[in-house]
Amino acid sequence: MAECKFCNKTFKTDKTLASHMCPRKRRMAEKDNLSSRLGFRVFQRFYELTTKSIKAKTFDEFIRSSYYTDFVKFGRYLGHKDAIDTERFIDFVIKNGVKLRDWRKAFVYETFLQELMNKEPVERALERTLIALQEWATDNETTYNKFFEYVTTTEATHIIRSGRISPWVLYLSESAGELMGRMSSEQGEMIQSIINPSVWQARFHNRQDDVKFVVDVLDKAGL
């Protein structure tokens, strides 16, 4: 008799065992999928942050968890979302006690972005933006300083909502201002939670040295 180590079901021959595919065996077979790998990492991080155990959770424990499907769905979401700081986003939903069923909802990521942008150094915000512009330029076979002139408003809306372009640049770059002027009122509403005018105007007023630094960098970058 042959026994499945995942569900303990017995079979008369090894051949019938080999063709057997129970849910846990299928999960193990899919362990190298991106959504599974990301889901497993989140599963481990969840227990690292919420328990005192110093022993990392194993993949076998993961596939036996009643929350396996939810973590894999979140892993799939992360893979498609391409969050600007995946590890920090994972910690955000766990540390803030966000309900697991809400982890993939847009308002959660937007709240994360607002917190991130409120706390991050201006240098990091600029670095992230310039990397995003260069990636766009490479994909479109042009130069990064043409982004605000050539990008479509639809693509720009998506990139801004993802948090890849900081309001430091959106407000202080002259060419970015031209892009904002091309956007429809609907697109403007879609990025309101990111660019929040009242918050950022107050920030500029209180951080004049940072404003000068950003303007100097953008001027040298041709933006």
C-alpha positions in Angstrom: 0.0 0.0 0.0 1.2 3.5 -0.8 0.1 6.5 1.3 -0.1 10.2 0.3 1.9 12.2 2.8 -0.3 15.2 2.3 -3.8 13.7 3.0 -2.9 10.2 4.3 -5.1 8.5 1.7 -3.8 5.0 0.8 -3.5 3.5 -2.7 -2.8 0.0 -3.9 0.2 1.0 -6.1 2.8 3.7 -6.4 1.4 4.4 -9.9 -2.0 5.3 -8.6 -0.4 7.4 -5.8 1.6 9.3 -8.5 -1.5 10.2 -10.4 -3.3 11.3 -7.2 -3.6 15.0 -6.7 -5.2 16.2 -3.4 -5.5 19.9 -2.6 -2.3 19.9 -0.4 -0.3 18.0 -2.9 -1.4 20.4 -5.6 -0.3 23.3 -3.4 3.1 21.8 -3.0 3.4 21.3 -6.8 2.6 25.0 -7.2 5.2 26.2 -4.6 7.4 27.9 -7.2 4.6 30.0 -8.7 5.1 33.7 -8.0 1.8 34.1 -6.2 2.6 31.0 -4.0 6.1 32.3 -3.2 4.9 35.7 -2.3 1.9 34.3 -0.3 4.3 32.1 1.7 6.6 35.1 2.4 3.6 37.0 3.8 2.5 34.0 5.8 5.9 33.8 7.4 6.0 37.5 8.0 2.6 37.4 9.6 3.7 35.0 12.2 7.0 36.8 12.7 5.1 40.0 13.6 2.2 38.5 15.5 3.8 35.8 17.6 6.9 35.4 19.8 8.0 32.3 17.9 11.6 32.6 16.5 11.2 29.5 14.3 10.3 30.4 10.7 7.1 28.8 9.4 7.7 26.0 6.8 6.1 25.6 3.4 4.4 22.4 4.7 2.8 24.5 7.5 1.7 27.0 4.8 -0.1 24.5 2.6 -1.9 23.1 5.7 -3.1 26.5 6.8 -6.8 27.3 6.6 -5.7 30.8 5.3 -3.6 29.4 2.5 -5.9 30.5 -0.3 -6.2 34.1 1.2 -2.4 34.5 1.4 -1.9 33.2 -2.2 -4.6 35.6 -3.4 -2.7 38.4 -1.7 0.6 37.1 -3.2 -1.1 37.2 -6.7 -2.2 40.8 -6.0 1.3 41.8 -5.0 2.7 40.3 -8.2 0.3 42.3 -10.3 0.4 45.4 -8.2 4.2 45.8 -8.2 4.0 47.8 -5.0 6.7 50.4 -4.6 7.9 48.8 -1.4 6.5 45.4 -1.1 8.1 44.5 2.2 7.0 47.7 3.8 3.4 47.2 2.4 3.3 43.7 3.9 4.3 45.0 7.3 1.8 47.9 7.0 -1.2 45.6 6.6 -0.1 43.3 9.4 1.0 45.9 11.9 -2.1 48.0 11.4 -4.4 45.1 11.9 -6.0 45.3 8.5 -8.5 42.5 8.0 -7.1 39.9 5.7 -10.1 40.2 3.4 -9.3 43.9 2.9 -5.6 43.5 2.1 -6.2 43.6 -1.7 -8.6 46.6 -1.6 -7.5 49.9 -3.2 -8.1 52.0 -0.2 -5.6 50.0 1.8 -2.8 50.6 -0.6 -3.7 54.2 -1.0 -3.6 54.6 2.8 -0.2 52.9 2.8 1.1 55.3 0.1 -0.1 58.3 2.1 1.8 57.1 5.2 4.9 56.3 3.2 5.0 59.6 1.5 4.4 61.5 4.7 7.4 59.8 6.4 10.0 59.2 3.7 13.0 61.5 3.1 12.8 63.8 0.1 15.9 62.1 -1.3 14.2 58.7 -1.4 11.1 60.2 -3.0 13.2 61.8 -5.8 15.2 58.6 -6.3 12.0 56.5 -6.7 10.6 59.1 -9.2 13.7 59.2 -11.4 13.8 55.4 -11.5 10.2 55.3 -12.7 10.9 57.9 -15.3 13.9 56.0 -16.6 12.0 52.8 -16.7 9.3 54.5 -18.8 12.0 56.0 -21.1 13.6 52.6 -21.7 10.2 51.0 -22.5 9.4 53.9 -24.9 12.9 54.3 -26.4 13.2 57.9 -25.4 14.8 60.0 -22.6 13.4 60.3 -19.1 13.0 64.1 -19.3 10.4 63.6 -22.0 8.1 61.7 -19.7 5.7 64.6 -18.8 5.6 65.7 -22.4 5.0 62.4 -24.1 3.3 60.1 -21.6 -0.5 59.5 -22.1 -2.7 60.8 -19.4 -4.1 57.3 -18.9 -0.7 55.8 -18.3 0.4 58.8 -16.1 -2.7 58.3 -14.0 -1.8 54.7 -13.4 1.8 55.5 -12.6 0.9 58.3 -10.2 -1.7 56.2 -8.4 0.9 53.5 -7.9 3.0 55.9 -6.0 6.0 55.8 -8.3 6.0 59.6 -8.9 6.2 61.7 -5.8 4.2 64.9 -5.3 7.5 66.6 -4.7 8.0 66.3 -8.5 4.4 66.6 -9.6 4.1 70.0 -7.9 7.6 71.4 -8.3 8.4 70.4 -11.9 7.2 72.8 -14.6 6.8 70.0 -17.2 4.8 68.0 -14.7 2.4 70.9 -14.4 1.8 70.7 -18.1 0.9 67.0 -17.7 -1.5 67.8 -14.9 -3.1 70.3 -17.2 -3.8 67.7 -19.8 -5.6 65.3 -17.4 -9.3 65.1 -17.4 -11.3 66.0 -14.3 -12.0 62.3 -13.8 -8.3 61.5 -13.9 -7.6 64.4 -11.5 -10.1 62.9 -9.1 -8.4 59.5 -9.3 -5.0 60.9 -8.1 -6.4 63.2 -5.4 -5.5 60.9 -2.6 -1.9 60.9 -3.8 -1.4 64.6 -4.6 -3.7 66.0 -1.8 -3.1 69.8 -2.5 -3.7 71.1 1.1 -1.3 68.6 2.7 1.5 69.2 0.2 1.2 73.0 0.1 1.6 73.0 3.8 4.6 70.7 3.6 6.3 72.9 1.0 5.7 75.9 3.2 7.3 74.2 6.2 10.2 72.6 4.3 11.7 75.4 2.2 15.2 73.9 2.2 13.8 70.6 0.7 11.8 72.6 -1.9 15.0 74.3 -3.0 16.8 71.0 -3.1 14.1 69.4 -5.3 13.9 72.4 -7.7 17.7 72.3 -8.1 17.7 68.6 -8.9 14.8 68.9 -11.3 16.4 71.8 -13.1 19.6 69.8 -13.6 17.6 66.8 -14.8 15.8 68.9 -17.4 12.5 68.4 -15.7 
